[in-house]
Structure formats: structure tokens, C-alpha cells
Amino acid sequence: MSAEQNDSYEDEAMLSDQIADLVEYLVVNLVDDPDSVSLEVIDADRSSTIEVSVASDDVAKVIGRRGRTIKAIRTLARALAARLDTSVEVEVLG
């Protein structure tokens, strides 16, 4: 990997970390057990996937009725990603 590619990869990782921080903030404030919240960021070329793990009792709170809450979280994450010129997907794991 060239130095330029390495710098680009590090920039992508920093951008996805900013988005993950937003997602974590939102999820931690929704759930009853904030200590059980963990995020895994999977970086790919020009996009990232954020996997959110929560306690099984909190999955419904994160998803919301008819998926409205997770849709709102995804919308906010994608809006921030668009401002940072990248893309992101948010997945919830129980």
C-alpha cells in the first residue's frame, strides 16, 4: 500500500469513527442498558458498515415501531456521511 493510499484509508477510518460516535450517542440514549451497547465499524472502499449490538431487551427500542427509530438513526448517519463524502450502513444486532 502506498503512503497516499494509506493516508486515504486512515481518513476513511476517521470519518467512519465520527459517524459511529453519532450512532453510539443516539443508541446509548435510547436503551435501558447503555453498558451493553457496542459498535463494530467495518470499513470498505468509500463506505462503511456500523454494526450496533445491544441487549436483547433493547433491540425493540432501537428498531422502534415499524422500524421508524432505526430509520431515523440511519437517516442521520447517512446525512453525516454525505457531508463527509462517504457512505454508511447501520445494522442492529441483538
N, C-alpha and C positions, 0 to 999 in steps of 0.2 A: 504494500500500500504506500503510495507516495505521500509526502508531507501534506500536499494540498488535499488529497482525499481524506487523510487522517483528520485534518482541521475541519473539513466538511462533516465528517462523521461525528466529531465532538460537538459541533454546532447543532446538529440534528438531535443529539442526546440531550443537550442543554435545553433545546426547545421543547422536547417531549417531557422533560422534567418539570418545566414551567406549567405545562398543561396538566401533568399528573398532580402537581401541587393544588391546582384549582379543583380537580376532580376529588382529590382526597379531602380538601376543605369542605366541599359540598356534602360528600358522603358521611364524613365523621359527624357533621351537624344534623344528619337525618336519623341516624341509627341510635338504638338504646345502648349498644355495647361498642363504643368507639375504639376500645383497645383491640377488638378483633378485626378491625379494618386493615387490610394490607393491599398494596398495589404492586403489580408487576408490569413494567414497561418493556415491550418488545419492539425494538426499532428495526425498521426495514428501510429500503431506499425510498426517501421522500415521504414516508408515512410511518405511523406508529400505532401500536395497539396497546391499550391500557386495560389490563385485567384487574378488576376490583373483586377482592374476596371479603365477604362479611359473614357474620354469624348466621346460621340457618334461620333464626327467628327474625333477622333484619332484612332478609332478601326481599320480602314483600314491600317493605318500606322504601327500599331503594328503587324497586321497579315501579311501584305505585299502581293506582287503578288504571287499568287499560294501558299500562306502560307509560303513563304521562310523565312520571317523575324521571325515569331513566331517559326518556326522550328529551326532556328539558336539560338534563345533565349533558347528554350527547350534543345538543344544540349549542350549549355554552362552550363545550370543549372544541367543537368544530369551528365556532366563531373565533375563538382564540387562536386555533391552529391556522385559520385562514389569514389572520393578521400577522402570524409568524411565518407565513408562506410555506406551510406544510399541511399534512392531513393526519387525522387521528380517528380511531375507532375505540369505543368504550364497551367492554363486555363485563357482565356481572356474574361472578361465580359464588355459589352458595357455600 
